[in-house]
Amino acid sequence: MRARWFFVSFALVALVLAGVVSYFADSSPDGLDSVTQQGCTAVETPQGERLDGSCPAQHAKPHPLGGGPLAGYAVGGDSGLTGVAGVLGVVATLVVSGGLFWLLRRRSRAD
C-alpha cells in the first residue's frame, strides 16, 4: 500500500514538472548543443541554418528521429506545446517501464 502511494505521488510530481514547469525552462535547453556551437555563428539561409566559424557542431549530423512527433521538446514542431510533449513523454515512460516491471514481476512469481 505504501509503495503504491509512493508511485502515484512520483507520477503526479513528474506530470506537474513536465506539464507546467517545463514552460519556464530555458528556450535552448540542450547545454551540449550550446557548448558545441561555441566559436560559430548561426546564419539563416533559404536551405536552413548554417554555422559559420569553427566549432565541433559543424560536423554534427541530424538525428534519425529528429523528424519525430515529439522531437525538439515540442509536439509536431510546435514549440508552444512543450508541456504537452513533456506530459506525453512522462506517460510513455511510465507505461513502458510499468509494463516491463509488471512482466518481470509476473515472471518471477511463476518461477
N, C-alpha and C positions, 0 to 999 in steps of 0.2 A: 504493500500500500504506500509506504513512504517513497519507494523508488518511482512509483507511478506519478506521485506529485512532483518529484524532482524532474522527471522527464517532461511533464506537462508545463511546469514552470520554465524549464530550459527552452522548450519550443516557443512559448509565448514571448520570452525575452528576445530570442533570436528573431522572431517575426517582427517585433516592435523595432528592434535595431535595424533590420533590413528594410522595413517599410517606411519608417519615419526618420530615423537618424541619418540614413544614407542620403537624404535630400540636403543635409547640412555639410556633407563631406566635400572635400576639395574637388573641383571640376576636372582636375588632372590627377586621378588617384594613384596611378601606377608610378611609383618612385623609380623603378628600374628604367622605365621609358624616359623619364626626365633626366636621369643620370647619363644614360647612353646618348642623349641628344646634346649634351654639353659640348660646346665647340662648334655647333652647327646652327644655322638659321633656317627655319621652316619657311618655304616660299610656296604660295598657292599658284598652281598652274592649271590650265584647262584640263590636263590629264589627271590632276590630283595634287597632293602635297609633295614637294621635293625638298631635300635637305641640301643646303649649300654650306661649305666649310669642310671640316674634318672631324668626324666623330664615329664611334662604333655603330651607331644606329644606321649609318649609310649602308651597311652590309646586311641589315635585317630584311627578312622576307615576310610576307603576310602569313598569318597563321591559317592552317587549313580550315579551322572553324570560325574564322573571322567574319564570315557572312552569315553566321547562325542567327537564330531568332533572339538570343539573349547576349549577343556579342557587344562588347563595349559598354557594359553596365547599363544597357538600355533594352527596350522591347522593340524589335523591328527597326532599330536605328533611331528611335525617338528618345533623345536624352532626357526629356521631361518625364519619362516613365522609369526613372532609376529605382524608385521604391518598389514599383511593381515587379521589376526584374529581380530585385533583392528578395522579395517575398516568394516569387516563383522558384528562385534558386534554393531558398531555405526549404520550401515544401518538397522540391525534388530531392534534395539531400536527405531530408527526414524520411521520405518514402523509400528511397533506395537503401539507406542504412538500416532503417527499421525492418525492411523486408529481409535483408541479409541476416540481421540479428535474429529475426523470427525463424528463418530457415535453419540457422546454426543451432538455435535452442531446441527446435523440434528434433533435429538430427541427434543431438546429444542425449535427449530423453529416450529415443528409440534404441540407442546402443546399450 
